Amino acid sequence: MINAAFICGLTGWVVAIFSGAFVVPLIVSLVMGDGATRPFVASLLITLSLGALLIFLGGQEARQEPRYREGLAVVGLSWLSINLLGALPYWLSGQLGFWDGLFESFAGLSSTGGSVIKDLTVVPQGILFWRSLSQWLGGMGIIVLMVAILPFLGVGGQIMLKSESSGAAMEKFRPRVAQTAKCLWLVYLGLTILLFALLVLGGLKPFDALCQGLSVISTGGFSNYNESAAHHQSVYIHWVLIIFMLLGSLSFAMIYQVFRGQWRALYNPEAIFFLLIILGFTTLVAVPLIYGGYYSPARSFFHAVFQVVSVISTTGLSTADWGAWPEISKAGLLALFFVGGCSGSTSGGLKCVRWLILFKSLHRVFRQYIHPRGVFPVRLGGKPLSDQVLEKVWLYFLLYMISVIIGSLLLLLMGLDLGTSLTAVASCLGNVGPVLGQLGPTSDLSLLPGPAKGVLSLCMLLGRLEFYSVLILIFPEFWSR
């Protein structure tokens, strides 16, 4: 049987570590004097107590290295737990009701960026900071942080890193998995500090620069202002945001290697493919804006490149209401909901590497039709890919599209129109944020029915963990011998 005590104990360690995150917004709330200290004190005590209880129930079992199934279970249950606990400040402060608080917490920790808060100007600063901090933690991943600071996980921690996502933890570029996790967090922290400094130099207040920096490098997209990035009337700030949305969409392992002088890492086929997509879709979005007379040619290309980078990086910031743009421009941005950034990044979506493998495998199929006896291996970066890898990519595409269909049907049953249902599910599964249809990409999602927010919250979690770590928990066979 699966080791329940180990799962209980190690989940307790994740929850206990997560409880420390409430300390920072508590300090911010005290310094700002916004009156929101009590919700954070209560959230800290509740979360820490629950974590300690789970560790106690797990006993010495919790200090063993995880096996494959235990690792999957810990990741899935831990993420469910911290998303629920992350809603405590919203509930206890009275800012949001049950469904709204749940949605905001899932949106933060999954680094999605869709929000249900109608007016951000009346929200206490401690709560605003918690929104951005939750995205920063969720961007790199709480499991990556746990592996970095808990030495007893050992090699088994690699199982948990791969289970959390195919993102920042996929590539082991240091001898030990804990060293890999530490290096990833150091790069992440360094880029965050650099972004904060550049935003302050651009004239942002330190608090706003910190919140914006936390949400941008995590490709989350929360903003302290209702107008999103359009609030910052500065070309300099907008270009800084574009650059760091791009950096957040690239493999952090690649960035680490470049920092160490390994310039060959830049010749990454996925990164090159990613940049080519941005170039192509920027042109596709900008040209209708120019011919439609929406903006001058220079402004059209600026808005196009900002929105394309924002959507493909799954950040979701906006400098304009692109829901009012020409249909072809909106269609191009909607297509990017299904693309996403590079593997090993903080961005969501299907990931460019999967699209690259898909196109290469389709090319092989056509070549085999032409030359039935030929052998044409699919290569990525000069290395042949096994048929098992290709099968996993195709199955992931199938699972993703089935999830879009099921989620959209559920929202249709709740009374939403097709455009809103489809784009909302695609946006949440891809951890993007904006929604088209009845709401529009610059609107909050507070008008959605409560159960719809629950469905979309689950979509955000499925997209963040890339399905398997969550869906595997519902199979009885997983828990048996």
N, C-alpha and C positions, 0 to 999 in steps of 0.2 A: 504494500500500500504506500501511497505517497506520504511523505513525512509532514504531517499536519503541524506538529510542534515546531519544526524548523520554519515552516511558512509563517506561522503565527509570530514567532520570535523575530524573524528578520523583517517582516512587515512592521513590527513594532519599532525596530531600529530606524526604518525609513520615516515612520510617523514622528518619532522622537526628534530626528534630525530636522524634519520639516517644521516642527514647532518653533525652532530657533528663528525661522524666517519672520515670525510675528514680532520679534524684538525690535527689528529695524523700523517698521512703520510706527511701532509704539513710541520709539524715541523721536521720530519725526513729528508725531502727534503732540508729544510733550513740548517739543521746541516751538512748534507752530501755535500751540495753545488752541487747537481746533475743537476740543471737547470730545474727541473720539478715542481717548485712551482706554476707557473701560472695555469696549469691545475687543481691543487687542489683548488686554490683560486676560480677559475671560477666554479668548481664543487660544492664547498661549497655554493657559492652565489646563484647558480641556484637552488640547492636542497632546501636550506633554504627558498628562495623566493616562490618556489612552495608549500612547506609545509605551510608557513604563509598564502598564498592565499587560500588554501583548508580549513585551520582552520577558516579563515574569512568567507568563504562561508558557512561553517557549522554552524557558530554562536554558540549560547548557547546549541544547540542540541548536540554538540560534547562532552558535559560534562555530558551526561547521561550514565547509565550503558547499555551495549549492550544487545539486545535480540538475540535469536539464529540465525536468518537469517542475521541480521546486523553484528553479529560477524563473520559469515562465509564470508560475502562479504568483510568486512574490511581486513581479513587475506588474501584472494585471491588477492584483488586489491592492497594491501600494498606490497605484495611480488612481484607482477608484476612491480609495480612502482620502488621499490628499486633496482630490478635487472636491469631495464633500466637505472636508475640514476647511478648505480654502474659502468656502462660502460663509463661514462663521462671522467674520467681520461685517459682511454685508447684512446678514440677518440680525446680528446682535446690535448693530448701530441703528437699525430701523430704516436704513437707506433703501433696502430692497426686500421684496417679499420672497417667498420660497422659490418659485420658479425663476424669478429674475436673479436672485442671488446665486442659484445653482448655475444658471447660464453664464453669468459674469465670471464665476470661478473657473468653470470649464474653459471659457474663452481665454482667460488669462493664462492658466497653466498649460493649455495646449498651444499657446502663442498664436491664437486665431485672430483676435482683435475685434470681432463683432461685439457690440455693446448694447445693453438694454437701458442704459442710463439716459434719461431725456435731456437733462441739463447738467453738464459737468461743472458749471461755474458755482453751483451751490453745494457741491460735494466736499466734505472735509478733506484737507490736504493729506492726512494720514491714510484715508481710504484711496485717494488718487495715487499715492505712492505705492500702496499695496497692490493696486491693479498693475502698475508697471513692474514692480518687483516680482509678482507672480509670473509675468511673462518672461522675465529674465531667467528665473529659476526653471521654468518649463522649457525654455528654448534649448538650453544645453541638456537639461534633464536632471532630475533629482537623483536618479539611479547612478548617473555618471559621478555626481558629487559624492554619493555614498561609497562608491567603489574607491574613490580617491582618498577618503578619510578613514575607511574601516579596513585595517590590514588583514583581518582574519578571513576575508573573502577569497583571497588568493586567486588562483587561475579560474576558479568557478565564477568569479566576477565577470569574466568575459561573456559567459552565457547570459547574464543579466543585461549587460551592455547591448548585446545583439538583440535581446528580446525587447528592450525599451523602444528601439526603432532601428531602421537601417541608416540612421542619420549619423550624428557626431561620433558615435562609438564604434562604427563598423570596422574601421581600419586600425589595427594594432601596429603602431610605428615605433614603440619602445619595447624593451625586453620584457617588462612586466606590465600587466594590465593596469595596475594602480598608477604606474608612471604615465601610461597613456592618458588615463583619466585626469591626472594632475596637469599634464601639459595642455590638454584641451581646455581645462578651466583657466589656466594661466593666460592662454591666448585670448580666450573669451573675455576675461577680466581686463587684459591689456587693451583690447579694442574698445571695450566699454569706456575705460578711462580716457582714451584718446578721443573718442566721439564726444564725451562730456566736455572735454577741454575745448574742442573745436566749436561746439555749440555755444559755450560761454563766450568765446572770442567773437562769435557772431552776434552777440547782444542778448541772448536768452538769459533769463534769471537762472541762477544755479539750480533751484528746485525744478523748474521746467526743463532745463537742460538735462538734469539727471533722470527725470521720469521719461523724457523723450528718448534719451540715450539707451535706457534699459529696454524700452519697447522696440527700438529700431534694430539694434544689434541682434536681438532675439527674433527678428522678423515677426514680431507680434502685431504692432500697429496701434496700441492704445495711445490716446492723446489726452492731454489735460483740457482740451478746448473742443467745443462742439463743431468747429469748422475743420477739424483735423489739421493737416499740414498747411492748409490754406490760411490758417491764422497767422503763420509766420510770413510776413510780407518782406521776405529777404531772399533774393536769388542765391546768395552765398549759402544760407541755411538749407535751402532746398537741394542744392547740389551736394552738400555734405551728407544729407539724408540719402540721396541717390547712391552715393559712393558706398555708404555703410550698409544700405540695403543689399547692394551687390556683394559686399564682403560677407554679410551674414548668409548669403545664398551659396557661397563657395565652400568647398570642403575645408574644415578647420585643420585637418591633417595636412592638406596642401599648404595652407597659410603657415602652419608651424614649420614645415620643411623650407619654405621660402625664407622665413625669418632666420633659419639656420644656414642660409646661403645655398641651399639646394635648388638652384634655379631651374633645373630640368623638371621639377614638379609642376611648373607652369604649363608644360606641354601635356596637359591633361585632356584627353579627348572629350570627356564629359563637360569640362569647363569651356572648351572651345565651342562645342555644340550649344551650350547654354548662352554664350555671348552672341552666337549667330542667330539664335531664336530671338533674342532681344533686338538685334539690329533689324531683322525682318519684320517683326511685329510693330516696332516703332514706326517704320515706314508705312505699314498697313494702317495704323491708327492715325498717323499724322496727315497723310495725303487727303482723306476726306474732310478733315478739319480745315485744311487750307482751301480746298475747292468749295467747301460749304461756307466759307467766309466767317468761320467761328472765331478765329484768331489770326494774327499775322503769321507768316511762315515761321519766323523764329519762335514765337510763343506756341505755335502748334506743335513744333518738334519738341519744345521743352515739356509741355504738358503730356505729350505722347510718351516721351522717354521716362518721365516720372511715373506715369500710371502703368506703363508696361513693366518697369522694374518693380514697382510696388506690388503689382498683382502676381508676377511670376515668382517673386521672392516670398509671396504669401504674407507680406506685411500689411497691406490693405490701407495705407495712408492715401490721402487724395489732396490735390491742389485745386480741383475743380469738380463740379457735379457731372461726371462723365456719363451719368444716366441720360443726360439730355444731348449727348453727342450723336452723330450719324449712326445708323444701324450697323454699318460695316465696322466702324470703330468699336462699338460695343461688342459686336460678335467676336472681334479679335481679342479683346480683353477677356471675354467669357471663355474663349478657348484656352487661355492661359490658366484658368482655374484648374484645368486638368493636367498642367505641366509641372509647375513647381521648380524648385532650385536643384542644386547638386546633392548627391548623397554625401553624408558627412557634414552637412550644414545644419542650421537651425530652421530652415524653411520646410514647408510641408509639401503637399501635392504628390503626384505620382513619381516625381524625381526624373530629371533629364536622362540619367543613366538607363532607366527602364525604357524610355522612348528610343534612345539610341540603340539599345539591344533589340528592341522590337523592329525598328527599321532595318537593321542589319540581318535579322532572322528572316524578315519578309524578302529581302534581296536574295538571300540564299535559296528561299523557296522558288522564286522565279528562275534562278540560275539552274536549279535542279530540274525544273520543268523543261528547260532548254537542253540540258545535258543530263539525262536521267542516270547515267553511270558515274557522273562526276562526284567528287567529295569536296565540299566547300565548308570548311569550319568557320564559325562566327568568331571573329576576333575583336577584342577591346584592348586598346593600348598595346597591340602586338601580341597579346596572349589569347590563345583559343579558349572559348567558353564551353563548358560541358553542356550536354543536352538537359541535364538536371537543372542547371541555372536557367536555361531558356524556358523550360517548363514552368519554373517558379515565376518567371516574369509574366508569362501568358496567364497563368492562374491568378496572379495578383491583379492584372488588368481586369480579368473576368469578375473577380470578387469585388473590385472597386465599382465597376459598372452596375453589378447587381445591387450593391448597397445604395448607389445613387437612385436606382429605379424604386427600390423598396422604400427608401426614405421619402422620395418625392410622392409616392402613392399615399403614404401615411399623412403627409401634410395636406394633400388634396382632400383626403377624408375629413380633415379638420376645417375645411372651408377655404383654404388658400387657393389662389389661382395657379395655373401651371408654371408661368414664368417665375413667380416668387418661390414656389415649391422646389423647382428644379435648381434654380441658382442658389437658394439657401442651403440645400443639401450638398451641392457641389462645393460651395464656399466653405461649409463647415468640415466636410470630409477632407478638403484640401488645406484646411486651416488658413484660409485667405481672409475672410471677414465680410467684405461688401456683398450686398444682395441686390438683384435687379427685380423687376416686376412692380408690384404695388408699392414697395418701400423706397427703392432707389439706393445707390451705393453710398450716399452721404447721410442716410437716415439711421436713427437708432432702431433696434428691433423690439422695442417695448410693446408694440401693437400686436405682436404675434400671440396666439393663444398659449396658455401655460403648458399644456401637453406638447405643443409644437416645440417649445423651448427645451423640453425634456428630450425629445427626439434629436434635436440639433445638438444638444449637449453630448449625447451618446455618439453622434456622428463626429464631433470634434475629438473625442477620446479615441474612437476607432482610427481616425486619420492620424492622430499623433503617434499612436502605438503601432500603426500599420496592421490593424485588424487582429493578428494571430494571438497576441498576448491577452486580448480581451475575449475574443470569441472562443478560444480553447477552453475557457473556464466553464462554459455551459455544457460541455460534453461529459457525460458520466464516466466514459471510458478513461478520460484524463485523470480522474481521481481514484481509479481502481488499479489493480495490479497490471 
